[in-house]
Amino acid sequence: MTPELVADHGLSPDEYERVRRILERDPTLTELGVFSAMWSEHCGYKNSRRLLRLLPTEAPWVIQGPGENAGVIDVGDGWALAFKIESHNHPSAVEPYQGAATGVGGILRDIFTMGARPVAVLDSLRFGDLDDARVRYLFGGVVSGVGDYGNCVGIPNIGGEVVFDRGYEGNPIVNAMCLGLLRKEELITASATGVGNALMTVGARTGRDGIHGATFASEELSEGSDESSRPQVQVGDPFTEKLLLEASLELIKSGAITGIQDMGAAGITSSASEMAGRAGNGVELEMTSVPTRERGMTPYEILLSESQERMLVVAEKGREGEVKAILAKWELEAVEIGHVTDDGRFRVVENGVLVADIPVLPLTQGCPTYEREGVESEDIVRLRHTDLSEHLIPEGDLTKTFLLLLGSPNIASKRWVYRQYDTTIRTATAVRPGGDAGVIRIRGTTRAVAATTDCNGRFVYLEPRRGAMIAVAEAARNLACVGALPTAITNNLNFGNPLKPHIYYQLREAVLGMAAACEAFETPVTGGNVSLYNETDGRAIYPTPVIGMVGVIEDVSTITRHAFTASGDDIILLGTNTEELGGSEYLYVTADLVAGAPPAVDLDAERSLQGAVLAMTRARVLHSAHDCSDGGLVCTLAECALGDGESPLGVRVKLDDDVRPVGVLFGEAQGRIVVSCDPAHSEEVLRIAALHEVPAQKIGKVTAAAEGFSIALRAASVSASVAAMCDAYFGALPRLMDTPAREI
């Protein structure tokens, strides 16, 4: 047991000494592997657990908070919603197709192990700039992996976000979110109760793929990671996943099992030890009983394999045959590999010979946690205080700049992405991708659930606490725009190496900002994922705390969409324009610059804005509502006019703000929503806005497409044909992805 071997397993000398004290001896290699996985950042949250305790997690509608496979909330009429977001960043950087596909597979299993049927997935994807051939390879592979896996299992993809920025060039971010519906009484948890009950593996056999995947996800990458790390990437089989989904739900309804958990990160090790830990029990596992698909697998390999489409269940004593019969019906295996004990030990044997004997609680609750020193980077402070006044100077005809921005990959339509996904399978999708949030109907009721994923990594990079508040606020605005009351969040904290003081500072400040916003909006955090060490050769990604937020719509007939619907409608702006350009897409596209202070965010004003839009929706006075964010007001109006491209409309707007044109058009001030309505309802819209103390002004009219797109300001204007806008907006990604790439 050399220092080099310990270091290879991701344990510090102090942590190794802690292991020795727990065992009162040196660990075996198998035991070292077990501690390495369970005390990795991915499983043990050693650098984030203390910070996560700062987040609000409780509310009357929260049925299950953090600590289980997924969070669960009450959504009315006896229904509950299970939901969670998780990352598969490192695997996707090495093998984008399988990395993304198995990320979707893993999050699906987290949902149906709660007794919920998955009804929708979303994603949050980030890559470097698309002018790089390798980035195009990663982007194409990830989108194919997400689409193929979800399509094969039969789960609609209802939304998400895709971002391109050089800040993610070495480390793509691949976060997958899933929603599942269940009756409240059908909830099951992952707990190994009942001493003597059998532990059974169900689903696929165990192979050598993904061994030490959790440890791999908890370390920095290097330029040579592609080939050396490929064996640590799992390989998915969506057709087996579909069978496993149906079999698991039938198992749960049968009452033959008391607990079930996905064999995700750290495989059998994490599922068995965590289930035992939650119940206060122990487990004993026989390695020769585990079904394997490769000969000669050692206990070390079997315990740490992350082969996909596997579950661990606890069967009621005497009902093992029922479990096997249900799995056989779905052409899957169910094999007894151990049993629940009362001694609190994680015990592993091979042909009856003891190969690991570890107390459970130190594995699951005893991971050392750290509160690091956090110091803001002086370089980022200087960036935040960059004088941006020269960028506010342009006046006159700004059409060229507008079309350049509209064709930026971050603003342009993501149809190229979501047309590779099945968005309507199962026929419950009420709002498809391309708008502010996706919506799924709850059959047999008038209700629906809405979901969105949001984060602006540039804002968090420049000012972490404010940037995280903005992420939560934007998610809430997106839900309000479709008529959903923001209800709860799941988060995915994507950051660099927390051992570096400026990275830990980003993490701490982002969590504090998120906590403040969630408190203000009454949207508790029910779970999520922390993905650290997103660095390649020391270059960290932008800090990216992705918010997956869900909301409830009581009456599906009140759903509002983002696109203008009728020529002649009034266009009303809710909120106030400012000259804030910090971290904007305008600066990135026109000056290749990420600098300045992010826009201010007023949480009380945001809450009032949400309330106003929801009141307008309930009063049925809106024809559309769209959050104003990336690209500013001009791009928001363009998105409203173009819709999905099938029936675009024109816009005629006049703005009289005492704000310089660049700020009005391209600034990304928060707390703004563009709505449209029949002129007969304009006064009611303005009245409701005033009642909620939300600034509101009529700014123009929806016109026929033939009249084009025009915005007039005191010192500037934008005027473009709808055809030119469609070419820029809908053509950008297809053109970029058709660009010939060198061999990779």
URJO-V743957 format. One record per pair of residues at least 6 apart in sequence whose ideal C-beta (glycine too) atoms are under 7 Angstrom apart, sorted by the first residue. I is the first residue (numbers start at 1). J is the second residue. Records with the same first field share a line. If there is no record, write none. Layout:
BEGIN
I=J / J
END
This chain:
BEGIN
1=26
6=16
9=32 / 33 / 36 / 215
10=36 / 40 / 215 / 218 / 219
11=35 / 36 / 39
15=39 / 368
18=368
19=27 / 35
20=26
22=359 / 362
23=31 / 358
27=35
28=355 / 356
29=300
30=299 / 300 / 303 / 348 / 355 / 356
31=356 / 358
33=300 / 303 / 304
34=269 / 303 / 356 / 358 / 363
36=215
37=43 / 212 / 214 / 215 / 266 / 269 / 270 / 304
38=44 / 266 / 269 / 270 / 273 / 363 / 364 / 367
39=46 / 367
40=214 / 215 / 218
41=47 / 218 / 530 / 532 / 533
42=214 / 217 / 218 / 265
43=214 / 265 / 266 / 270
44=367
45=52 / 530
46=367 / 368 / 369 / 370
47=370 / 372 / 498 / 532
48=493 / 507 / 530
49=369
50=369 / 371
51=507 / 508 / 511
52=511
54=511 / 512 / 515
55=511 / 514 / 515 / 518 / 525
56=515 / 518 / 519 / 524 / 525
57=65 / 66 / 524 / 525 / 526
58=65 / 524
59=522 / 524
61=73 / 74 / 487
62=73 / 488 / 524 / 526
63=72 / 73 / 74 / 80 / 184 / 187
64=71 / 72 / 187 / 526
65=71 / 526
66=525 / 526 / 527
68=114 / 189 / 190
69=110 / 113 / 114 / 190 / 261 / 262
70=82 / 83 / 84 / 110 / 111 / 114 / 527
71=83 / 84 / 488 / 490 / 526 / 527
72=80 / 81 / 82 / 114 / 187
73=80 / 81 / 487 / 488 / 526
74=80 / 184
75=81 / 447 / 449 / 552
76=447 / 552
77=445 / 447
78=183 / 184
79=181 / 183 / 442
80=182 / 184 / 187
81=179 / 181 / 449 / 550
82=111 / 114 / 116 / 180 / 182
83=177 / 178 / 179 / 490 / 550
84=107 / 110 / 111 / 177 / 178 / 490 / 527 / 528
85=175 / 176 / 177 / 490 / 491 / 492 / 528 / 529 / 546 / 548
86=103 / 106 / 107 / 110 / 175 / 176 / 492 / 529
87=174 / 175 / 492 / 494 / 529 / 531
88=99 / 100 / 102 / 103 / 174 / 176
89=171 / 172 / 173 / 174 / 494 / 531 / 534
90=216 / 217 / 221
91=98 / 99 / 102 / 233 / 234
92=99 / 100 / 103 / 142 / 172 / 174
93=171 / 172 / 221
94=225 / 226 / 229 / 230 / 233
95=230 / 233
96=138 / 141 / 142 / 145
97=141 / 144 / 145
98=145 / 233 / 234 / 235 / 236
99=145 / 174 / 233
100=142 / 145 / 146 / 174
101=145 / 148 / 149 / 236
102=234 / 236 / 308
103=174 / 176
104=121 / 146 / 149 / 150 / 176
105=149 / 236 / 238 / 241 / 308 / 309
106=262 / 264
107=176 / 177 / 178
108=118 / 153 / 155 / 178 / 241 / 245
109=262 / 264 / 311
110=262
111=118 / 178 / 180
112=118 / 180 / 245 / 248 / 249
113=190 / 248 / 260 / 261 / 262 / 311
114=180 / 182 / 187 / 188
115=182 / 186 / 187 / 188 / 252
116=180 / 181 / 182
117=180 / 181 / 182 / 249
118=155 / 178 / 180
119=179 / 180 / 181 / 426 / 428 / 440
120=155 / 156 / 158 / 179 / 438 / 440 / 451
121=150 / 155 / 157 / 176 / 177 / 178
122=157 / 158 / 159 / 160 / 177 / 438 / 451 / 453 / 548
123=146 / 160 / 175 / 176 / 177
124=160 / 161 / 175 / 453 / 546
125=142 / 160 / 162 / 173 / 174
126=163 / 168 / 172 / 173 / 457 / 544
127=135 / 138 / 139 / 164 / 168 / 172
128=135 / 164 / 166 / 168 / 169
129=135 / 164 / 165 / 166
130=136 / 139 / 164 / 409 / 736
132=169
133=741 / 742 / 744
134=744
135=169
136=737 / 741
137=741 / 744
138=172
140=737
142=172 / 174
143=417 / 420
144=420
147=420 / 421
149=236 / 238
150=157 / 421 / 422
151=421 / 422
152=238 / 239
153=238 / 241 / 242 / 245
154=242 / 425 / 426
156=422 / 423 / 424 / 425 / 426 / 429
157=418 / 421 / 423 / 433
158=423 / 429 / 432 / 433 / 438 / 440 / 451
159=433 / 437 / 438 / 451 / 452
160=453
161=453 / 454
162=414 / 417
163=410 / 457
164=409 / 410
165=457
167=457 / 461 / 541 / 542
168=541
170=221 / 536 / 539
171=221 / 534 / 535 / 536 / 541
173=494 / 541 / 544
175=492 / 546
177=451 / 453 / 490 / 548
179=440 / 449 / 451 / 550
181=442
186=252
188=252 / 260
189=259
190=259 / 260 / 261 / 274 / 275 / 278
191=259 / 275 / 278 / 279
192=259 / 275 / 276 / 279 / 281 / 283 / 314 / 340
193=258 / 259 / 279 / 314
194=258 / 314 / 316 / 317 / 340
195=281 / 340 / 341 / 342
196=317 / 339 / 340
197=258 / 314 / 315 / 316 / 317 / 339 / 340
198=315 / 317 / 320 / 336 / 339
199=272 / 283 / 285 / 312 / 314 / 337 / 338 / 339 / 340
200=313 / 315 / 320 / 323 / 334 / 335 / 336 / 337
201=290 / 291 / 310 / 312 / 335 / 337
202=247 / 311 / 313 / 327 / 332 / 333 / 334
203=240 / 244 / 309 / 310 / 311 / 332
204=237 / 240 / 307 / 308 / 309 / 310
205=291 / 292 / 293
206=290 / 291 / 292 / 293 / 302 / 305 / 307 / 310
207=292 / 293 / 294 / 305 / 307
208=294 / 297 / 301 / 305
209=231 / 234 / 235 / 307
210=232 / 233 / 234 / 305 / 306 / 307
211=231 / 232 / 301 / 304 / 305
212=232 / 304
213=232 / 234 / 265 / 306
214=265 / 266
216=229 / 232
217=531
218=532 / 533
219=533
220=497 / 533 / 535
221=535 / 536
222=536 / 537
223=536 / 537
234=306 / 307 / 308
235=308
236=308
237=308 / 309
240=309
241=309
243=330 / 331 / 332
244=309 / 311 / 332
246=330
247=326 / 327 / 330 / 332
248=260 / 311
250=326
251=257 / 260 / 313 / 323 / 326
252=260
254=322 / 326
256=315 / 316 / 319 / 322 / 323
257=313 / 314 / 315 / 316 / 323
258=314 / 316
259=275 / 313 / 314
260=311 / 313
261=271 / 274 / 275 / 311 / 312
262=271 / 311
263=271 / 310 / 311 / 312
264=270 / 306
265=306
266=304
267=303 / 304 / 305 / 306
268=285 / 302 / 303 / 312
269=303 / 304
271=312
272=283 / 285 / 312 / 346
273=346 / 360 / 363 / 364
274=364
275=312 / 314
276=282 / 283 / 346 / 360
277=360 / 361 / 364 / 365
281=340 / 341 / 342 / 344
282=341 / 342 / 343 / 344 / 345 / 346 / 347 / 360
283=338 / 340 / 341 / 346 / 347
284=338 / 339 / 341 / 347 / 349
285=337 / 338 / 348
286=337 / 338 / 349
287=299 / 302 / 348 / 349 / 350
288=350 / 351
289=335 / 336 / 337
290=302 / 337
291=333 / 335
292=302
299=348 / 350 / 355
303=348
313=323
314=340
315=323
320=336
323=334
324=334
327=333 / 334
344=359 / 360 / 361
345=357 / 358 / 359 / 360
346=356 / 358 / 360 / 363
347=354 / 356 / 357
348=355 / 356
349=355
372=498 / 499 / 504
373=501 / 504
374=501 / 504 / 505 / 508
375=501 / 502 / 505
376=502 / 505
377=502
380=461 / 462
383=462 / 595
384=462 / 463 / 596 / 597
386=595 / 596
388=581 / 582 / 596
391=581 / 587 / 591 / 662
392=579 / 581 / 660 / 662 / 663
394=662
395=661 / 715 / 716
396=716
397=717
398=661 / 665 / 716 / 718
399=718 / 719 / 720
401=590
402=634 / 718 / 720
403=720 / 724 / 728
404=589
405=411 / 585 / 586 / 589 / 631 / 635 / 666
406=412 / 635 / 638 / 725 / 728 / 729
407=728 / 729 / 732
408=585 / 589
409=732 / 733 / 736
410=585 / 630
411=585 / 630 / 631 / 635
412=729 / 732 / 733
413=729 / 730
414=733
415=730
416=733 / 734 / 737
418=433 / 434
423=429 / 432 / 433
424=432
428=440 / 441 / 443
429=440
430=439 / 440 / 441 / 448 / 556 / 559
431=437 / 438 / 439 / 482 / 559 / 561
432=438
434=644
435=482 / 561 / 562
436=452 / 478 / 481 / 482 / 562 / 626 / 627
437=450 / 451 / 452 / 478 / 479 / 481 / 482 / 484
438=450 / 451
439=448 / 450 / 482 / 553 / 559
440=448 / 449
441=448 / 556
442=448 / 449
446=554 / 555 / 556
447=552 / 553 / 554
448=553 / 556
449=550 / 552
450=479 / 482 / 484 / 550 / 551 / 553
451=548 / 549 / 550
452=475 / 478 / 479 / 549
453=546 / 547 / 548
454=471 / 474 / 475 / 478 / 547
455=471 / 544 / 545 / 546 / 547
456=467 / 470 / 471 / 583
457=542 / 543 / 544
458=542 / 583 / 594
459=466 / 467 / 470 / 583 / 598
460=467 / 468 / 510 / 542 / 543 / 544 / 545
461=542 / 543 / 594
462=582 / 583 / 596 / 597 / 598
463=597 / 598
464=506 / 509 / 510 / 513 / 543
465=509 / 510 / 512 / 513
466=513 / 598 / 601
467=510 / 513 / 598
468=510 / 513 / 514 / 545
469=513 / 516 / 517 / 601 / 603
470=598 / 601 / 670
471=545 / 547
472=489 / 514 / 517 / 518 / 521 / 547
473=517 / 601 / 603 / 606 / 670
474=627 / 629
475=547 / 549
476=486 / 521 / 523 / 549 / 606 / 610
477=609 / 610 / 627 / 673
478=627
479=486 / 549 / 551
480=486 / 610 / 613 / 614
481=560 / 562 / 613 / 625 / 626 / 627 / 673
482=559 / 560
483=553 / 558 / 559 / 560 / 614 / 617
484=551 / 552 / 553
485=551 / 552 / 614
486=521 / 523 / 549 / 551 / 610
487=523 / 550 / 551 / 552
488=523 / 524 / 526 / 550
489=518 / 523 / 525 / 547 / 548 / 549
490=526 / 527 / 528 / 548
491=514 / 525 / 528 / 545 / 546 / 547 / 548
492=528 / 529 / 531 / 546
493=507 / 530 / 531 / 545
494=531 / 534 / 541 / 544 / 546
495=503 / 506 / 507 / 532 / 534 / 543
496=503 / 533 / 534 / 535 / 540 / 541
497=503 / 532 / 533 / 535 / 540
498=504 / 507 / 532
503=540
506=543
507=543
510=543 / 545
514=545
516=603
517=603
518=524 / 525
520=603 / 607
521=607
523=549
534=540 / 541
553=559
558=617 / 618 / 620
560=617 / 622 / 624 / 625
561=624
562=624 / 625 / 626 / 639 / 640
563=624 / 640 / 643 / 644
564=624 / 640 / 641 / 649 / 676 / 702
565=623 / 624
566=623 / 702
567=649 / 702 / 703 / 704
568=701 / 702
569=623 / 676 / 677 / 678 / 702
570=676 / 677 / 679 / 682 / 698 / 701
571=653 / 674 / 676 / 699 / 700 / 701 / 702
572=675 / 677 / 682 / 685 / 696 / 697 / 698 / 699
573=672 / 674 / 696 / 697 / 699
574=609 / 612 / 672 / 673 / 675 / 689 / 694 / 696
575=609 / 671 / 672 / 673 / 695
576=669 / 695
577=633 / 657 / 659 / 663 / 664 / 667 / 669
578=599 / 659 / 663 / 667 / 669
579=659 / 660 / 663 / 667
580=599 / 600 / 667 / 668 / 669
581=587 / 596 / 663 / 667
582=595 / 596 / 597 / 598 / 599
583=594 / 596 / 598
584=666 / 667 / 668
585=630 / 631
586=632 / 666
587=593 / 594 / 595
588=594
599=668 / 669 / 670
600=670
601=670
602=671
605=671
606=671
608=692 / 693 / 694
609=671 / 673 / 694
611=692
612=688 / 689 / 692 / 694
613=625 / 673
615=688 / 692
616=622 / 675 / 685 / 688
619=684 / 688
621=677 / 681 / 684 / 685
622=675 / 677
623=676 / 677 / 678
624=640 / 675 / 676
625=673 / 675
626=636 / 639 / 640 / 673 / 674
627=673
628=636 / 672 / 673 / 674
629=668
630=668
631=666
632=665 / 666 / 667 / 668
633=664 / 665
634=665 / 666 / 711 / 718
636=674
637=651 / 653 / 674
638=709 / 725 / 729
640=674
641=648 / 649 / 650 / 651 / 709
642=648 / 725 / 726 / 729
645=726 / 730
648=705 / 722 / 726
649=702 / 703 / 704 / 705
650=703 / 704 / 705 / 707 / 708 / 709 / 722
651=700 / 702 / 703 / 709 / 710
652=700 / 701 / 703 / 707 / 710
653=699 / 700 / 711
654=699 / 700 / 712
655=664 / 699 / 711 / 713
656=714
657=664
661=713 / 715 / 716
664=713
665=718
675=685
676=702
677=685
682=698
686=696
689=696
705=722
708=719 / 720 / 721 / 722
709=720 / 722 / 725
710=718 / 719
711=717 / 718
END
